[in-house]
Amino acid sequence: NNSLFIIMSRTKVKQNLIDASFGNVLEYFTYTPDGRTITTTQGNITVPNMTSYVASSNTVQDISGAITYVPPTGTKYVEYSYSGTWTYNDTNPIFHFRIQLDGTDIAHSFKTEYVNANNPEGDMLLRAVIEITGSGSDDIANGKVNTWTSGKVLRAGFRQYSSSYEGITNATRRWDGSSSLVYRPPTATVISFK
């Protein structure tokens, strides 16, 4: 794809951070929660070191490896996305997934996963866009903040519908001819736009 080549040829890579400062992208990085340190325009972020799957419960669990982030000066929108897997614990699990900012759910990221089949597995992609409005007040549930000049916690989370519909995320139960539970690290991506 020539357009991808042109974009990438104008992009500078600097230690886990793509300097995509042409166009409207100010910052772009993807991480796996493995304890790495990411250099951003506003300082370093050390991501959590997740080493195992996350079992569902009746409260929201961190599934992406939460980070505290400050976008570059001039940012108007921050997009946060999560990509991971899920599998059953009970035969027919029901999960509720979401992106959170400072512990508040962002409604346009909500997704419920229910498969009425025995022992299902699947992939999950979540995305939320947060607008920096300068309006004088925050409305995090609707993806809006007044300002963002200090660290705010971004994370993906999930919980079960009830204890009768339990499951596991960031894992698979079937791999290479075996039915053992295998941890599969998720990825998360942050993009800041002007």
N, C-alpha and C positions, 0 to 999 in steps of 0.2 A: 504494500500500500504506500504510494508515493507521499500522500499527505502526512502519514505517520512519520515517514522518514524525514520530511521537512521539519515537522514539529520537534522530533527528537534531535535533529542536527542543530537546532537553535537552543537546546536545553543543556545546561551545565550540571554535571553530577558532582556533588560534594558530600562525601561521607554520609550515606543513607538519606540525604536530602536532595531532591531534584530542585534546582533553581529554575523555576519556570516563570520568571518574572516578565516575560513578554506577554502580550495579550492581556487577559484579565485574571490570570492565575498568578497569585503572589507566592504561594507555598504549596507543596504537594509531597506527602510521604506516606508510605505504607509500612506497617510493622507486624511482626509476629511477637506475641508476648513472651519473650525469651530472656528478659533482663538486659537487653541492649540499651545503649544510650544513643539518642537521636539528636543531632545538632539542628536547631531551628533558628529562625531569624531573631527570636526573642530569648534564646538560651537553650540549654540542654534539657532533654526529657529522658529519664530512665524509666523504661516500661517495666511492668511487673514480670516476674518469671513464673508463668503458669506451666506446670509440669504434668497436669492431669486433667481429665474431663471434669465437667461440672454437673453434679446431680441436681435435679429439680427439687424445689421445695415450695411451700406456700408463700414465700417471700421472694422478692426479686434478687437473683444472683448475678454477679458480674461474669460475663462470658467472653469479653474481648480483651481484658487487661486494661483497666481504667488508666487514663493519663490525665495529667493537669496541663492544660494548653493555653498559650497566649498567642493569638494570631498576629501577623505582621501589621504594622501601622498602615492604615488605608484600607483595611479589609472591610468589605460590606457583607459578605456571606461566608460561612464556614460549613462545609459538607463533611459529615462523618459517616462512614459506612463500615459494616461488619460482614464478613463472610466466614461461615462455619458449617458444621454438620450437626445432626441430632439423631438419636436412636431411642429405642424403647427401653423402659424398665418394666412397666406394666404393658400388657398386650396392646392396648390402644391408647397411647399417650395423647394428651392435649397440652400444648404449650402456648404461652403468651409472650411474644418477643417485643422489645422496644429499644430505642436509643434514649439515653438520659443525659441531661446537662445539669451538673450540680445536684444530682439525685432526683430531678423532676423529669417525668416522662414527657417526651415530645410526641404529641398525638399522631402526627402524620407518618410516624415510623412504625405504628402498631401493626403487628401481624400475629394472627392465631394460626397454629398448625395443628390440625386434627386429621388423622388418616384412619378411617374405619376399616382397618385391615390388620391381620395378625402380625405382630413384630415388625413394624415399619421402620424405615430409615430415610433420611433425606438431607438436603442442603438448605441453608438459610442465608439469604442476602437481605440486609437491612440498610436503610439509608435515611438520613435526616439532614435537612438544610436549616441552619440557624442564621437569621438575618440580624445584622447590627443596625438598629433603626435610628438611634439618636432621638427617640421620641420622648424620653424622660422616664419611661418605666419599662420593666421587663414583662414579657408574656411567654415564658419558656414553654409552657404546654402547647403553644401555637408556633414555636420555633422563632421567637423574637426576643432580643435583649437590647437594652438601651445602649450600653457600651460594653466593650470587652478589652480592658487594658490590664487586667490581672488574671491570674490562673483560674480557669474553670475546668471542672472534671467532666470529661467525656467518657462514656462507656455504653456498651450494649448489654442488655440484661434479659433474663427470662425467668419465668416461674411456671409452675404447673397449674392446671385448672383446679385440681383437688388431689388429695392423697390417693385417690383411685385411678389417677391418670399420670403416673410418674414416668419420667424419662431422663435422658442424659444428653448433654450437648458437648460439642468438640470431641466426638468419638464415633467410632463405627464398631459394630459387633461382628461383622463378617469381613474377613480379610485373608487372602491367599489360601482359601480352602479351609479356614478355621472360623469358629464362631466365638472366639474370645474377644473381649472388649479391648479396643486399641485407641489410644489417645491420638487425636488429629488436631494439631494446633490451628487456631483460627487466624485470620488476618483482619486488620483494621486499617482504614485509609482516612487521612485528613487532607482536605483541599481548602485553601483559603483563596477567595476571589475578591477583586476590587469592584 
